Amino acid sequence: MNQNQSTIPSFIQFREGENFDREFYIAHTTLKRFPLGVIMLILVGLAAYVVPGVILIVYFALRKQKISHGYAAITDKRVIYYEFNSHPAVNYQHMRSLHVEEITGMQFRIDHKFWRKSFWMRLQTDEVAMLVGARGYLSLLKGRGSTKILEPGPDSVEFIQVMSGEVAARKFAKV
Amino acid sequence: MSSLSSFVKLSNKETILKEWAVLHDRGGFRASDVLAFLVLWFVFGLLQALAGGIIMQLFQIPIIGDLLRFLAPILRILIFSFWIPLLAALAVLAFNIYSRPVVNGQVALSNWRLLYYERGEGRLSRFHHAVSSVNLKDIVGVHSDYQEGFWGKKNLAITVHTKHKDGISLRIGHTGLLGKLPLVGILFRRNTMGPDATAMLPEAFRLIQEHKGRVADTSVSY
């Protein structure tokens, strides 16, 4: 998918009367070719016997990375989150949306810690919540997040700056 | 300008009525860093042993082994030196402490919402941002629990309940898992209570009650 064009309008067709302003590239899975888990696997391979380790290094150096991308947008009616992975072995497209009118609470958390970066968002309505990302590995066990840890994308800080105020404004400041 | 509105872009119809600085985590060195250092030293020691095993195997491969013999003095230091894992652990820890952000947290009351906002911007691109908000008209109760224990241990828990499944929950003061250890826990305690932490609640109870349900004027348009 071409990253230069808007991603969400290329996937969903907005009806007339729903105004789409811009989208934010808020999250993605790790961009590292050799994350810590892979390094540990390679070290074990090297220690067991050198050849498996070398094969693992070559495999992880040359393979196409399985990176998921998450985009979010706010229209005058809805908050939309779109996540996709175009790798042939994964290849999924998730679309979630909540009506701005129904949102009762919002939580956003972005961390760039020493070991790990993470993006987590929860938009709550009376009935359902939109969960994006996980707050830590423990939250995955508790089932409190989505199924993967996401790293903050280039627009993530700007997104939470804009989003919190926009949702409230569109919910309360209407004619 | 309030510190919240310097970060969150609020609508010009939303005004901050009051703001309280409830969290101040000063970053820098913590006693738990000593534990982290010991763990890192142990892990780097294991990695050194692992690397030693791998290099010994490489020596047995014909051409690579011949090449490695030229590097034998350096490899000997790398594999057997006591200082390599120690210095590596110190370097990682120093980097961590140097880049750790000072985190400040504010509770803010606007004409529509109650917001909690944490912000920390450290060196070397490290940062932490968290924003939570609930609508004032949905708030059904605020629970607070303040404890002052032996040797000055202070804990403040605030939970804002709404009629939906959301809410805001804060824990400030001497929090953290290591601080709960008997006897030695005192070594790991650090106070994260902000200047307005205890002063906030009486005022917040009153203001939430006063402004609850005061949504925007119907003449307002977005």
Interface residues (C-beta under 8 A of the other chain):
Chain A: L43 L46 A47 Y49 V50 G53 T104 G105 M106 Q107 F108 R109 I110 D111 H112 K113 F114 R122 Q124 T125 D126 A129 V157 I160 Q161 V162 S164 G165 E166 A168 A169 R170 K171 F172 A173 K174 V175
Chain B: F7 V8 K9 L10 S11 K13 E14 L47 L50 G53 I54 Q57 L58 I61 F95 N96 S99 R100 S110 W112 R113 L115 S125 R126 F127 H128 H129 A130 V131 S132 S133 V134 N135 D138 T162 H164 K165 D166 G167 I168 V215 A216 T218 V220 S221 Y222
